[in-house]
């Protein structure tokens, strides 16, 4: 599973704190070489929601993750859904190909950590300009 966060576009004019809507970026998730998700999202918004989910998981409060965006009223754009005590899947109304139904919780934690690392790199690059 690979994840990329590209085409980061800032529009906040240096506001502090940076509002969720101040950054757009293209999120691409590929699974086994096939496109699963490819859309322009609000990365700060997703990052905050992932951080809350990760905090719960850290305390063994394991539950479905849903990413809702204030820019879209279609419902959740990305879901980490638990199917059995040991198997998870990804779901999205925008998915290009279905995700495997046997992902581990660790796969999803790693995906969230990768997203946060990419977001941090994008923020650091912005401040180096």
N, C-alpha and C positions, 0 to 999 in steps of 0.2 A: 504494500500500500504506500503510495507516495502522495505528497501534498505540496502544492506550491501556492504562494501568495505573491502576485505580481501586479504591475500597473498601479502602484499606490499613488493616489491623487489626494493631496491635502487641500482643504478649503477653509481653514479656521482662522487664518490671519494671526496666528500666535495666541489664540484665546487660552486661558488657563482656568480651570481644567479644560482639556480638549474635549469638546462634545462628540458624542458617538457619530453624528452625521458628518463630522469634519473630515472623514477619511473614507474613500472608496478604494476597493481593491478587487482584483480577480482571484477567486479561490478555485483551484482545480484539485480534485481528488481522483486519482487513478487507482484502480484495484486490479492486480494481475495484468497490467498493461492495457486495461480498458478504462475509458473515461466513465467515471461514476457521476461526478458533479463538476460543473463548470459554469460559474456565474459571478457577476459583480455583486459584492456584498459590502456591508459596513463592518470592517474587521475589528474596530474597537468594540462594537456592540457584541459580535460573536465572541471576542476574547473575554469580555466581562462575564458573559453567560457560561462559557467553558470554565472559567476560574471558579465560579460558584459551584458548578457540578463537580469539579475536581476536589474542592474543599469537602464536599459531602462524601465523596468516594474515599478520601483520606481517612475519614472517621467511620468507615464501613457502612455508610448510608448510601447504598447502591440503588440508583433509580434511573429510569429513562431520562436521557438528555434531549431537550427540544430547543432548537434555535428559532426564535421568533424575531422578525425584523420589523422595525417601525416603518420600513419602506414597502412592505408587502403584506397584503391582507389575505393571502392564500392559506394561511395557517403556518405551521412550522416548516421552515425551509430545509432543515437537517435534523434527523432524529437518530440517536443511538438507542436502539430498542433491545431490551433483554428478552430472549426467547426461552431460555432455560437457565438454571442456575450457573451454567458455564458457557453458554453460547449467546452471542449478540449479533446484531446486524445493523447496517446503516440504511436509512430510508430517506428519500426526498421526493417531493412532487416533481422536481426537476431532474431526477436521476436519468442518466443516459443508458446505463446497464444496471441490472439489479446487483446488489452487493452479496457476497457470500453470507450464508446464514450460520456460519460457525466461527465468527470472530471472537476472540477472547476480550475480556475487559481490559487486559493489558494492551492489546492492539489499540483500543480507543483512547486509553490514557496516553499512549505514545503519540497518537495522532494529535491529541490536544496539546501535548508538550511541544511537538514540532510546530504547530500553529503558533503558539506563544513565542517560540524562538524566532520564527520568521517575522512575526509582528514586531518583536524587539529590534531585530536587524533593520527593519523598515523605519522604525522610529529613530534609531541611532543614525542611520544614513541621512535622515531629514535634518538632524541637528548638526551634521558635519558640513552642511552647505554653507 
